[in-house]
Every structure is written in structure tokens, then in C-alpha cells.
Amino acid sequence: MRFRIAVIGVLAGLLVSGCGVVTVDKGCAQIKKQSLEKREWGRELLNSAMEGRVTDDAKAQAESLGARYFIEGLKLITDNPQCFTEDEIKFAEQLLTP
């Protein structure tokens, strides 16, 4: 029992210390990068389908995959509000609302 309390104390100390802040900053940087990449991939697939750069057989798949990637990128914004500005969150929420 004492060991568990000690481990919890150490973990809490790391989260409060500068080490924890660096981890959060790096985590947010990674989340932002993933969000941007997914939205870019989605946009590119949707544009390819709309502009006829894919065959008719692949058009539906490109549209579906493009929409899925774009939505996943937006959800990363709404699921991680600590990493984004209020404007980015509001915009993502508006796009995700049916």
C-alpha cells in the first residue's frame, strides 16, 4: 500500500513539474500535427474525386475515405481542446454539427 502511494506521489510530482509540461507540449504538438495531416489527406482525396483525378470506380471510395480522414482530423480538435484555440474548436464543432 505504501508503495502505491509513493508511486502515485512521484507520478503526480512529474506531472506538476516542468517535465510534465514538456510532455503535454509535445503531446499537443503531435496532436496538432495529426489533425492537420488527416484534414489535408481528407481534403486531397475529396478534391481528387471532385476533379476527376481518380477513376469512376474509385471515386466513391476516395470520397468516403476523404470525408472520414477530414472528420477524424476535426475530432482531434474537439477531443483535445487544451491543444487548440477557442476559434479552432468552435470552427471544428460547427463543421461536425449536422
C-alpha positions as CSV (number, residue, x, y, z in Angstrom):
1,M,0.0,0.0,0.0
2,R,2.8,2.4,0.9
3,F,4.5,1.6,-2.4
4,R,1.3,2.5,-4.4
5,I,1.1,5.8,-2.5
6,A,4.7,6.5,-3.2
7,V,4.3,5.8,-7.0
8,I,1.2,8.0,-7.2
9,G,3.1,10.8,-5.4
10,V,6.0,10.5,-7.8
11,L,3.8,10.5,-10.9
12,A,1.8,13.5,-9.6
13,G,5.1,15.3,-9.0
14,L,6.2,14.6,-12.5
15,L,3.0,15.9,-14.0
16,V,3.3,19.2,-12.0
17,S,7.0,19.6,-12.7
18,G,8.5,21.1,-15.8
19,C,8.9,17.6,-17.1
20,G,5.2,17.1,-17.2
21,V,4.7,20.4,-19.0
22,V,7.2,19.5,-21.7
23,T,5.3,16.2,-22.2
24,V,2.0,18.0,-22.6
25,D,3.5,20.5,-25.1
26,K,5.0,17.6,-27.1
27,G,1.7,15.8,-26.9
28,C,-0.2,18.8,-28.2
29,A,2.3,19.3,-31.0
30,Q,1.8,15.7,-32.1
31,I,-2.0,16.0,-31.9
32,K,-1.9,19.2,-33.9
33,K,0.3,17.6,-36.5
34,Q,-2.0,14.5,-36.7
35,S,-5.1,16.7,-37.0
36,L,-3.6,18.8,-39.8
37,E,-2.3,15.7,-41.7
38,K,-5.7,14.0,-41.5
39,R,-7.5,17.1,-42.7
40,E,-5.0,17.5,-45.6
41,W,-5.3,13.9,-46.6
42,G,-9.1,14.1,-46.5
43,R,-9.1,17.4,-48.5
44,E,-6.8,15.9,-51.1
45,L,-8.9,12.8,-51.5
46,L,-12.1,14.8,-51.8
47,N,-10.5,17.2,-54.3
48,S,-9.2,14.2,-56.3
49,A,-12.7,12.8,-56.5
50,M,-14.4,16.1,-57.4
51,E,-11.8,17.0,-60.1
52,G,-11.9,13.6,-61.7
53,R,-8.3,12.6,-60.9
54,V,-9.5,9.1,-59.9
55,T,-11.4,6.6,-61.9
56,D,-15.1,6.3,-61.7
57,D,-14.7,3.0,-59.8
58,A,-12.5,4.6,-57.2
59,K,-14.5,7.9,-56.9
60,A,-16.9,6.7,-54.2
61,Q,-14.1,5.2,-52.1
62,A,-12.0,8.4,-52.4
63,E,-15.0,10.5,-51.3
64,S,-15.7,8.1,-48.4
65,L,-12.1,7.9,-47.2
66,G,-11.6,11.6,-47.7
67,A,-14.6,12.5,-45.6
68,R,-13.5,10.0,-42.9
69,Y,-10.0,11.5,-42.7
70,F,-11.3,15.0,-42.6
71,I,-13.8,14.2,-39.8
72,E,-11.1,12.4,-37.8
73,G,-8.9,15.5,-38.0
74,L,-11.7,17.7,-36.8
75,K,-12.5,15.3,-33.9
76,L,-8.9,15.5,-32.8
77,I,-9.5,19.3,-32.3
78,T,-12.7,18.8,-30.3
79,D,-11.4,15.9,-28.3
80,N,-8.2,17.8,-27.3
81,P,-9.4,21.4,-26.5
82,Q,-6.3,22.1,-24.4
83,C,-4.2,22.0,-27.6
84,F,-6.2,24.3,-29.8
85,T,-7.6,27.9,-29.7
86,E,-11.2,28.6,-29.0
87,D,-11.7,29.7,-32.6
88,E,-10.3,26.4,-33.9
89,I,-12.6,24.5,-31.5
90,K,-15.7,26.4,-32.5
91,F,-15.0,26.1,-36.2
92,A,-14.4,22.3,-35.8
93,E,-17.6,21.9,-33.8
94,Q,-19.6,23.8,-36.5
95,L,-18.3,21.6,-39.2
96,L,-19.0,18.4,-37.2
97,T,-22.6,19.5,-36.4
98,P,-25.1,18.0,-38.8
